[in-house]
Amino acid sequence: MDHGSLLVLTLGLAAFPPPIFASMVVPEAFKKHEVVPDVIPAAPSAQVKVIFEGGVEAKLGNELTPTQVQNPPKVSWDTEPDTLYTLVKTDPDAPSRADPKFREWHHWLIVNIPGTDISKGDVLSEYVGSGPPKGTGLHRYVYLVYKQAGKITDAEHGHLTNRSGDNRGGWKIAKFADKHKLGTPIAGNLFQAQWDDYVPKLYKQLGA
Ligand SMILES: *[C@@H]1O[C@H](CO)[C@@H](O)[C@H](O)[C@H]1NC(C)=O
């Protein structure tokens, strides 16, 4: 190859990075952090944006504190017109990653979200911050978005408030996705967190 064509190739790559690079980011992070296979069998290709108060963001496995994530974040993802979505936040590491006997403890579940307007969705499980027990190390908090084929109802699940921890543990998003034929999630993200002194306040909120 002469210098001229090498230059064209280099400039071409810089101007048009192959899209495969961008679309591998989430699958690689989900593999590295073992979200695949601990939570779901196949990773989404896109990222869901999860932004907490003060602009703190989930970044595919970074560490945040329970204090930082105590209130519901702003969440967004790429949408198609006239489409409903399901959003979940789930912790596969309950009570610890080493001994996850209550896998998963789910923190948030909203269905029938038109686009990304979560205020118009049906809340099945209200938002609960992150409350990893003291001494249990880092927990993974996984966000997933599924595209729905139609409207979902789930009387069996009912409505879980964030004033109680009942029926949150021993739950599986993959089972819920199967039950409602949601397929593979279209977007995902995760952060990790370990105990800090906000956790006792969260337990009080849950009546524990
Ligand atoms: C509890 O859930 C309600 C209703 O979904 C929500 O508005 C509120 O922000 C949640 N509170 C906390 C502390 O997560």
The ligand as a Gaussian input file, in Angstrom:
#p B3LYP/6-31G(d) Opt

LIG

0 1
 C      -41.289000       6.014000      46.214000
 O      -42.178000       5.816000      45.143000
 C      -42.871000       6.977000      44.751000
 C      -43.982000       6.580000      43.790000
 O      -43.509000       5.845000      42.698000
 C      -41.875000       7.953000      44.161000
 O      -42.506000       9.135000      43.732000
 C      -40.854000       8.283000      45.215000
 O      -39.843000       9.109000      44.659000
 C      -40.209000       7.021000      45.790000
 N      -39.405000       7.409000      46.922000
 C      -38.131000       7.052000      47.059000
 C      -37.419000       7.591000      48.250000
 O      -37.558000       6.308000      46.281000

